[in-house]
Structures are given as C-alpha cells and as structure tokens.
Amino acid sequence: MSFKKYKQYPIVQNFPRKWPDKQITQAPIYCSVDLRDGNQALINPLSVEQKLEYFHTLVKMGFKQIEVSYPSASDTDFSFTRKLIEENLVPDDVAIQVLIPAKKEWIKKSVEAMSGVKNGIFHLYNPTNEFQRRVVFQKSDEEIISMAVESMKYLVELTKDFKGNVTYQYSPESFSQTDLEFAVKICNEVINVVKPTIDKKMIINLPNTLEACTANVYADRIEWMCENLHHREALIISVHPHNDRGTSVASAELAVLAGADKVEGTLFGNGERAGNLDLVNFAFNIYSQGIDAKLDLSIIDEVKAMYEEKTGLIVHPRHPFVGDMIFTAFSGGHQDAIKKGMDFYRTQNSQEWNVPYLPIDPKDIKRGYEKVIRVNSQSGKGGASFIISEFLGVNMSKDEAIKFGLVIKDESDKLKRELEKEEIIELYKKLNS
C-alpha cells in the first residue's frame, strides 16, 4: 500500500485553543438534511409522498430546521417545496431550508420554489478549496470570492420583498480542505453583503465536506473561525460533519465546544460515502449526560421503522442507543452485573440511573427489559436468575441460581442456540414441579 502519496492534514499553528476546558451544557440547534443530503445518497430517491411522511416524522421528533430540497436540481425537489408551502404543511415554529449553488439561474429557481414561505433559510454555497479553485473552476481567488458575493447580492435582492422570515446561510462548501485565511476572507465578504444584526442573524456553515482531519483539529478550525469572523454576535455558526473517518459525532461534539451553535446531519447518519453526522447518536449522547436533547427520543423505534421503510436502509443492530441488540448482554459476567445493578436501582428507589452496561434506561425509549439479557451457553447464573426474577417475581438464592444456571447452560449447548424467555421459564417450572 502506497501510503506516502497521502499528506498529513495541517494543524492550526500557534493557536491558544479554549474548547478543551469547556463542557456541552445545552443542545445546539439541529438541522436535519435527510430530505436533501440524505436523499441524494439513496439508490432510489424519495418520492414527494415519501418525503412528506419523512418530513412529518422529523417535525414530530422536534426538529425546528429542516433542509427540504435542492429546488434547482430536480422537479421532484421543486414540487415538494411548493407543496409544503402552498398546502401550509410547515408548522409556524419550523423553518425549511433549501440548498442553492452560487449560480444566478439556480438561485432564481430556488427563490421561486420558496415563494410564500413563512420561515425560510436560503443556504447558498460554492466550493472554496485551492484545488477546486484552480483545477475544477479554473478561477482566481478573487473570482471565487466574487462568485459568492455577487450570488448573495442577487439572492438578497430577489428575496427582499418576502413577507415571511428570511434567513441567509452561506457555506464555503469545501471548508475542510480550504485554507483558513481564505475561508475567513470569503465568509467575511459574504457577511458584509448580508449585514446581519443580533436581531436578524445569518448563518455561516463550516462543513467537514470530506472528513479528513481528527476531531480536535476540526474543533481548532471552528474556534479559529469564530474568533476571526466579522460580527460574531450576529452569526449562527453551523457545522456539517461527514463521516469519512468514522468520527463525525466526535467532530460535531468538539465543534460545539469550540463555538458552533447549529449542527446539520441526518437520522442514523445516512449520506454519501460513509455518511453524514448521525443526529440520533449525537442527541442521545447529550441526553445520556443529563441534558435535555430537545428532540423526542422516546419515539425512536417509530422513527427507525419509518426510516428503514422509506430509505431501504437497515439500522445496524449495534447502533448506539437504538440498535436492536444495544441493550443486550450474553456474557455471564455482564448479566450478573446488570441484575445486581437493576436490583439496587429498584430497591433503593434511586433517582440516578447507574446500571452497569446499560448507558440509558431502555424504558426511556419504550423498550422493556425482556431483551436486556439473552441466555446462551456463554451465560452464567445471573442471566437465568434475572429472567426468573423479572417475569416470575422469584428471587433465587445464590446456590439455586448457580444450579439453575448450569441447567440452562447445558440446555443451550445441547440445542446449539440461545434460549427464549419462555423456554427458561418452562425449565424453571419443570425443575420446581
């Protein structure tokens, strides 16, 4: 393998970073990009009807910003945006966002798609990294800046008479591969066009378009930008991490520590290549720290079923907090610790969840305890005794639990599979009949 053809990502030099000493104390603004970024990564893109059901689920979960389309890219996206607006399907407290490339005819079509919107975010972007400037667009630095500035001027002009709330968002689309000095220069030029105020903020989105650096370097870049952007008090700093290195959740968390106010991502991380930031994982991480995640995570199994049906993708059984097997223990040692932890939690009437190997209480997401412990030949006394205690209300002595555990282990070995709850209960009843 020719690893020497790859260059190490540059760090932010001589930077007195502050984010390592901070903690996340509240949830950021979430923006779901499932219906745009996620949709463009599907083998079979969503129809208008499928998008609408997906949209309603996102609203039910509590998303207040939803990127719904790329109106200039397809008739389906344009039609879906019009349907949301014309049929008054967007709640008053939800803003819909559209992605717009920095090209006049596409800006015009996108504005037409958003005509009559009550709360609209117009997300303008153009690629900014040196390679794309030089090779793809064959334009100078100033020409790339001019593309962004003139496009934003045109967008502001076309939307100046909108009666609804209009928010402008700008992305240096390939921020992750863009030199910081150029990134801040182009962003500041666009900010000067919009002239945001504390009462009417604009959004600067700083994407990890291709995740190429460690999460700490991304955080450094976000904090550096926050300190060098004009009118920081009038800006909402957004991040859009992709998962090419498998660390998008860490990148998002550290970016929030570094000053990001908003995170863009998708349910379960759907997206191009290795996917987008997994907002479900991110929100549960916040929730598990005793912080209001600002999303209704109790309905996550309902959301998961909708997602799998509409996208054709399957949520991994080991997905953090949500996978079908995430609260399951087979190991005898783990099962024993869970049983003792659950017994303590209940008998002490504890208000603080601290059960070994269970990051949150399964009942928080409307799951029972029947799948917490699954018994096979690797299990010990704790697993079988937990089942009997949980579903028959019988607390075995230590000796009884050891003997019964050996019976269950032998039966599982003989059948060469795990035993169902009903089978374990039946064996217990036979032994005690």
FENTANOR-V588088 format. One line per field, one symbol per residue. ss: DSSP state (h for helix, s for strand, l for the rest). phi: phi as a letter, one per 30 degrees, with the letter a starting at -180 (. if undefined). A space follows every 50 residues. Layout:
ss->???
phi->???
//
This chain:
ss->llhhhlllllllllllllhhhlllllllsssslhhhhhhhhllllllhhh hhhhhhhhhhhlllssssslllllhhhhhhhhhhhhllllllllssssss sllhhhhhhhhhhlllllsssssssslllhhhhhhhllllhhhhhhhhhh hhhhhhhhhlllllssssssssllhhhllhhhhhhhhhhhhhhhllllll lsssssssllllllhhhhhhhhhhhhhhlllhhhsssssssslllllhhh hhhhhhhllllssssshhhllllllslshhhhhhhhhlllllllllhhhh hhhhhhhhhhhlllllllllllllllllsllhhhhhhhhhhhhhhhhlll lllllllllllhhhhlllllllslslllllhhhhhhhhhhhhlllllhhh hhhhhhhhhhhhhhhlllslhhhhhhhhhhhll
phi->.cdddccddddddhcddcddccbdcadddcbdcedbddddcddceddedd ddddeddddddjdcbbdcabedcadddddddddeddchccedcccccbcb ddbedddedddddceiddbbccccbadbddddddcdchbdedddddeddd ddedddddcdcddddcbcbbbdecedccedddddddddddedddhdbddb dcccccddebdbbddddddedddddedcddhedcccccbbdccdcibddd ddddddedkdcbbcabdiieldhdjcedddeeddededcicddibdddcd ddddddedddciccdedceeiceecdccbcdeddddddedddededddhd ccdaceicdbdeddcicdcdcdbccbdddcddddddddddcciccddddd dddddddddddddddhadcdeddddddddddcd
//
